Amino acid sequence: MKKILFAIALSLSVLATQAQTKTTPAQPAEKAPDEQDGLIKEYFSQIMGVALSTTSNVKLFQFVYDWVGTPYHFGGDSRKGIDCSGFTKELYSKVFNLTIKRNSRDIFSMVSPVRKDELQEGDLVFFKIHSRSISHVGIYLGNNRFAHASSRGVAINSLDDGYYSRYFYKGGRLLDVFKKQLEEEPDDTNTQ
């Protein structure tokens, strides 16, 4: 249902743009993608409850939108079922072109801790749920909201929710040393 609504909204925005170009003088071609991005950002802002600035990463929100509702499966790494670290790893791979570790505790070893009030879009959020060690990870979207694979499946929640507020441990930003290392590693998938 979400994807149908998104397709309708996208189609209407394209039709509106086409109708405008027929009744107004021709606009430079580079404005159309900006207008399209603006409409997409507005749409995600409404459905995800996140205020999207002009610098927001549309690819990040599109990825999250596509995965919302995917069932939870411990150790899973596909649309049939995925866990929190698998979702985070997949997101970082597809959105940021970075390969991170697979376990939430191992991922934490790759970040520089960030206070809750300093979190930025794309940062990681870590939780200690019924444990003394990190047991859950998600991706910060802005406006105190984050995406993650919970026991109910991939969802967007607020850090202000009582449950997540109680178990929140720290935010984290991928260390520059790991970013450089990951960017410099050769891609083994293209070798034969």
For each residue, the residues with C-beta under 8 A, 3 or more apart:
1: 4 5
2: 5 6 47 65 68 69
3: 6 7 66
4: 1 7 8
5: 1 2 8 9
6: 2 3 9 10 43 65
7: 3 4 10 11
8: 4 5 11 12
9: 5 6 12 13 39 43
10: 6 7 13 14 39 40
11: 7 8 14 15
12: 8 9 15 16
13: 9 10 16 17 35 36 39
14: 10 11 17 18 36
15: 11 12 18 19
16: 12 13 19 20
17: 13 14 20 21 32 35 36
18: 14 15 21 22
19: 15 16 22 23
20: 16 17 23 24
21: 17 18 24 26 27
22: 18 19
23: 19 20
24: 20 21 27
25:
26: 21
27: 21 24 31 32
28: 31
29: 32
30: 33 34
31: 27 28 34 35
32: 17 27 29 35 36
33: 30 36 37
34: 30 31 37 38
35: 13 17 31 32 38 39
36: 13 14 17 32 33 39 40
37: 33 34 40 41 58
38: 34 35 41 42 54
39: 9 10 13 35 36 42 43
40: 10 36 37 43 44 58 61 62
41: 37 38 44 45 52 54 56 58 61
42: 38 39 45 46 52
43: 6 9 39 40 46 47
44: 40 41 47 48 50 52 58 61 62 65
45: 41 42 48 49 50 51 52
46: 42 43 49
47: 2 43 44 65
48: 44 45 61 64 65 141 145 156
49: 45 46 143 145 156
50: 44 45 61 141 142 143 145
51: 45 142 143
52: 41 42 44 45 56 61 142
53: 56
54: 38 41
55:
56: 41 52 53 60 61 121 142
57: 60 61 95 121 122
58: 37 40 41 44 61 62
59: 62 63 95
60: 56 57 63 64 91 95 121 122 139 141
61: 40 41 44 48 50 52 56 57 58 64 65 141
62: 40 44 58 59 65 66
63: 59 60 66 67 91 94 95
64: 48 60 61 67 68 91 139 141 147 154 156
65: 2 6 44 47 48 61 62 68
66: 3 62 63
67: 63 64 70 79 82 87 90 91 147 154
68: 2 64 65 147 153 154 155 156
69: 2 153 154 155
70: 67 79 81 82 87 149 153 154
71: 80 81 82 153
72: 76 81 82 83 149 150 151 152 153 154
73: 76 80 81 82 83
74: 83
75: 83 86
76: 72 73 80 81 82 83 86
77: 82 86 89 90
78: 81 82
79: 67 70 82
80: 71 73 76
81: 70 71 72 73 76 78
82: 67 70 71 72 73 76 77 78 79 86 87 90 149 154
83: 72 73 74 75 76 86 87 149
84: 87 88 104 136 137 138 148 149 150
85: 88 89 101 102 103 104 107 137
86: 75 76 77 82 83 89 90 102 149
87: 67 70 82 83 84 90 91 147 148 149 154
88: 84 85 91 92 100 104 107 124 137 138 139 148
89: 77 85 86 92 93 99 100 101 102 107
90: 67 77 82 86 87 93 94
91: 60 63 64 67 87 88 94 95 96 139 147
92: 88 89 95 96 98 99 100
93: 89 90 96 97 98 99 100
94: 63 90 91 97
95: 57 59 60 63 91 92 122
96: 91 92 93 122
97: 93 94 183
98: 92 93 174 179 182 183
99: 89 92 93 182 185
100: 88 89 92 93 107 110 174 178 182
101: 85 89 106 107 109 110
102: 85 86 89 106 107
103: 85 106 107
104: 84 85 88 107 108 126 134 135 136 137
105: 108 109 133 134
106: 101 102 103 109 110
107: 85 88 89 100 101 102 103 104 110 111 124 126 137 172
108: 104 105 111 124 126 134 137 170 172
109: 101 105 106
110: 100 101 106 107 172 174 175 178
111: 107 108 114 124 172 173 174 175
112: 172 173 174 175
113: 170 171 172
114: 111 118 119 120 123 170 171 172 173
115: 118 119 170 171
116: 119 159 168 171
117:
118: 114 115 171
119: 114 115 116 123 125 140 171
120: 114 123 140 142 173
121: 56 57 60 140 141 142
122: 57 60 95 96 139 140
123: 114 119 120 139 140 171 172 173
124: 88 107 108 111 137 138 139 140 171 172 173 174
125: 119 137 138 139 140 146 148 159 168 170 171 172
126: 104 107 108 134 136 137 168 169 170 171 172
127: 134 135 136 137 138 164 167 168 169
128: 131 132 133 134 135 136 167 169
129: 135 136 167
130: 135 167
131: 128 134 135
132: 128
133: 105 128
134: 104 105 108 126 127 128 131 137 169
135: 104 127 128 129 130 131
136: 84 104 126 127 128 129 148 167
137: 84 85 88 104 107 108 124 125 126 127 134 148
138: 84 88 124 125 127 146 147 148 157
139: 60 64 88 91 122 123 124 125 146 147 148
140: 119 120 121 122 123 124 125 145 146 171
141: 48 50 60 61 64 121 145 146 147 156
142: 50 51 52 56 120 121 145
143: 49 50 51
144: 158 159 160
145: 48 49 50 140 141 142 156 157 158 159
146: 125 138 139 140 141 156 157 158 159 164
147: 64 67 68 87 91 138 139 141 154 155 156
148: 84 87 88 125 136 137 138 139 154 155 157
149: 70 72 82 83 84 86 87 153 154 155
150: 72 84 153 154 155 157
151: 72
152: 72 155
153: 68 69 70 71 72 149 150
154: 64 67 68 69 70 72 82 87 147 148 149 150
155: 68 69 147 148 149 150 152
156: 48 49 64 68 141 145 146 147
157: 138 145 146 148 150 161 164
158: 144 145 146 161 164
159: 116 125 144 145 146 164 165 168
160: 144 164 165
161: 157 158 164 165
162: 165 166
163: 166 167
164: 127 146 157 158 159 160 161 167 168
165: 159 160 161 162 168
166: 162 163
167: 127 128 129 130 136 163 164
168: 116 125 126 127 159 164 165
169: 126 127 128 134
170: 108 113 114 115 125 126
171: 113 114 115 116 118 119 123 124 125 126 140
172: 107 108 110 111 112 113 114 123 124 125 126
173: 111 112 114 120 123 124
174: 98 100 110 111 112 124 178 179
175: 110 111 112 178 179
176: 179 180
177: 180 181
178: 100 110 174 175 181 182
179: 98 174 175 176 182 183
180: 176 177 183 184
181: 177 178 184 185
182: 98 99 100 178 179 185
183: 97 98 179 180
184: 180 181
185: 99 181 182
186:
187: 190
188: 191
189:
190: 187
191: 188
192:
